[in-house]
Amino acid sequence: DLELHLQRCQQLSVTVLTDHQDLSNTELKTITNSTAPQQYRIRAKLRTYKPQKLHQSVKLHCSKCNSLQEVPDRDDFDFILRGSAGIAPNPELHNTSWYESVTWTTQDQKQREIAIHFVKHDEMLQHPEDTLLMIEGGTLKEIWKLSKRFKCIIPVRSTEDDLELLDLSAPFLLQGNVKYYGCKQCSTPKPMKNLSSLAAEQQPSWEPTEIAQVLGIELLQYVFIMKFTLVDETGALNAYLFDY
């Protein structure tokens, strides 16, 4: 894997990192004194690479404002869910023309109220593997359990007038084990009733990009970023890897 490969690169005295067979080798000093963009073939040692742990290389990128941010961890999501669990579901928002609602109270000490809203198509519920549902008051464990059975899950909370997304520090959508995030700076979250336009389509696909668009979310993309420091007898060069 990449981590073993990078370790091996550090052990070798000389490593070809960029291979253009039709080009002769160029010293790093020449490259740093040249104007970009150019294409070179180099022979260099890998002095260091960052981050040291590969999972730290994955970031969230907004193509609109070009910002980068860390991927929130489970604890951040769990904290937001616990906060929203204190808001009781609004029964006036249950069982609308485009979703069907189920509610219950947990048997634990806190006796949380949970509401799940199953989005309908042609006034019918879809098969679980095709279903988008919205959940209020659920814990991380409960949401993961649902994500194994249903296609899409959107954590929400009640207002007086409509259901709304949680804080954008939390994923606005879960599909299987993939969490989708929105840019706090570029998004203008809209109420959940905007999803009814997708539910009315002939065959709702529940694509994350379409869901993000109707909910006013600027979708963040997962990117892989690394920094390499290359050296030869003439100097050093920082090389950056950025890829979706």
Buried (B, 14 or more C-beta within 10 A) or exposed (E): EEEEEBEEBEEEEEBEBBEEEEEEEBBBBEBEEEEEEEEBBBBBBBEEBEEEEEEEBEBBBBBEEEBEBEBBEEEBBBBBBBEBBEEEBBEEBBEBEBBBBEBEEBEEEEEBBBBBBBBBBEEEBBEEEBBBBBBBBBBBEBBBEBBEEBBBBBBBBBEEEBBBBBBBBBBBBBBEEEBBBBBBEBBEBBBBBBBBEBBEEEEBEBEBEBBBBBBBBBBBEBBEBBBBBBBBEBBBBEBEEEEE
